[in-house]
Amino acid sequence: MSSTTPTPYAGQPAEEILRVLHAEEQELDFPSFTLEDAWQVGTWLRHESIVRGHGVAVSVVLGGQRAFHAATPGSSALNDAWLARKFRVVEHFGHSTLAVRYTYEADGEDFAADSLLDPREYAAAGGAFPLRIGGTLAGAVGVSGLEMHEDHALVVEALRVHRVLS
């Protein structure tokens, strides 16, 4: 049985969603984040995804290095491809993929059509979140396999849990 991750984003006006998303990014700026932290966040995401019955791919990139990657039953190589596209968006814009998507939506634009980025290489679908250390972009955490708001919410939940436990 699949347990759904709560999503405070869906169904709200784009401007309100952006306010929440930007607040999350400010909240989840870490004073330090190591390869051990990446392992802990990644293993938490993998474990919780299995417990909740989510078929997902999980990845953590830190300093350009893939620090963690795992897949749970029900995921596929397509989820890995989505993660790569999402991570490119975080690297390019410095914000979560969901924030980038809603920034375009708030401006009455469509990311795929209006960003001038190749949609085969970039995807502004929720699920990749910037890792910031002292305000500097240092990597990203991503999940692919759920509805985009759920992908995003699961990553935020993992980072919040890690912040409390570390």
C-alpha positions in Angstrom: 0.0 0.0 0.0 1.4 3.4 -1.0 1.4 6.2 1.5 1.1 9.7 0.0 3.5 12.4 1.0 1.6 15.6 2.0 1.9 18.4 -0.5 1.1 22.0 0.5 1.7 23.2 -3.1 -0.9 21.7 -5.4 -4.0 23.8 -6.1 -2.6 27.1 -4.8 -1.9 30.2 -7.0 1.6 30.2 -8.4 2.6 33.3 -6.5 1.7 31.7 -3.1 3.4 28.4 -4.1 6.6 30.4 -4.9 6.5 32.1 -1.5 6.4 28.7 0.2 9.1 27.2 -2.1 11.5 30.1 -1.6 10.9 29.9 2.2 11.9 26.2 2.1 15.1 27.0 0.2 16.0 29.6 2.9 15.1 27.3 5.7 17.2 24.4 4.3 20.5 26.2 3.8 23.0 24.1 5.8 26.1 25.4 7.6 27.9 22.3 6.3 27.0 19.3 4.2 29.4 16.4 3.7 29.5 13.1 1.8 28.3 11.5 5.1 25.3 13.9 5.2 24.6 13.0 1.6 24.6 9.3 2.5 22.3 9.9 5.5 19.8 11.9 3.4 19.9 9.4 0.5 19.5 6.3 2.8 16.6 8.0 4.6 14.9 8.7 1.3 15.4 5.2 0.1 14.1 3.6 3.3 11.1 5.9 3.5 10.2 5.3 -0.1 10.3 1.5 0.4 8.2 1.8 3.6 5.7 4.0 1.8 5.6 1.8 -1.3 7.1 4.4 -3.6 8.9 3.2 -6.8 11.5 6.0 -7.1 15.0 6.8 -8.0 16.9 8.9 -5.4 20.1 10.8 -6.0 22.3 13.3 -4.1 25.0 15.3 -5.9 27.5 17.3 -3.9 30.3 19.4 -5.5 29.6 17.9 -8.9 30.0 14.3 -7.6 27.2 11.8 -7.3 27.4 11.1 -3.6 24.4 8.8 -3.4 22.1 7.0 -5.9 19.5 4.3 -5.3 16.4 2.9 -6.9 13.5 1.2 -5.2 11.2 -1.5 -6.7 8.9 0.0 -9.3 11.3 2.6 -10.6 13.1 2.4 -13.9 15.9 3.9 -15.9 13.5 6.6 -17.0 13.5 7.9 -13.5 17.3 8.2 -13.6 16.9 10.2 -16.9 14.4 12.5 -15.2 16.7 13.1 -12.3 19.5 14.1 -14.7 17.2 16.6 -16.4 16.0 18.0 -13.1 19.5 18.4 -11.7 20.5 20.4 -14.7 17.7 22.9 -13.9 18.8 23.2 -10.3 22.4 23.8 -11.5 21.3 26.3 -14.1 18.8 28.4 -12.0 20.0 27.7 -8.5 16.5 26.9 -7.3 14.3 23.8 -6.9 12.8 22.5 -10.1 9.3 23.2 -8.7 10.2 26.8 -7.9 11.5 27.2 -11.5 8.4 25.7 -12.9 6.1 28.0 -10.9 8.3 31.1 -11.7 7.5 30.5 -15.3 3.9 29.8 -14.6 3.5 33.0 -12.5 4.9 34.9 -15.5 2.3 33.2 -17.8 5.0 31.2 -19.5 5.7 27.5 -20.0 9.2 26.3 -19.0 9.6 23.8 -21.9 8.4 26.3 -24.5 9.8 29.6 -23.1 13.1 28.8 -21.3 15.1 28.4 -24.5 16.7 25.2 -22.9 16.5 21.9 -24.6 13.6 20.0 -22.9 15.4 16.7 -23.6 18.1 18.0 -21.3 16.2 20.1 -18.8 13.0 19.4 -16.9 11.3 21.8 -14.5 9.3 19.0 -12.9 9.3 19.0 -9.1 11.7 16.7 -7.3 15.2 18.3 -7.4 16.1 20.6 -4.5 19.3 22.7 -4.2 21.8 21.9 -1.5 23.1 25.2 -0.2 26.0 25.6 2.2 26.1 29.1 3.7 24.1 30.4 0.8 26.3 28.8 -1.9 24.9 26.2 -4.2 26.8 23.0 -3.5 24.6 20.3 -5.1 21.1 18.9 -5.2 18.9 16.2 -3.8 16.4 14.6 -6.1 13.6 12.1 -6.3 11.8 10.8 -9.4 8.9 8.5 -9.6 6.0 10.2 -7.9 3.8 13.0 -9.0 6.0 16.1 -9.1 4.6 17.8 -6.0 5.1 14.6 -4.1 8.7 14.2 -5.4 9.4 17.7 -4.1 7.7 17.2 -0.8 9.6 14.0 -0.1 12.9 15.7 -0.7 12.0 18.6 1.6 10.8 16.2 4.3 14.2 14.3 4.1 16.2 17.5 4.4 14.1 18.7 7.3 14.5 15.4 9.1 18.3 15.5 8.5 18.5 19.1 9.8 16.8 18.0 13.1 18.9 14.9 13.5 22.3 16.4 12.6 
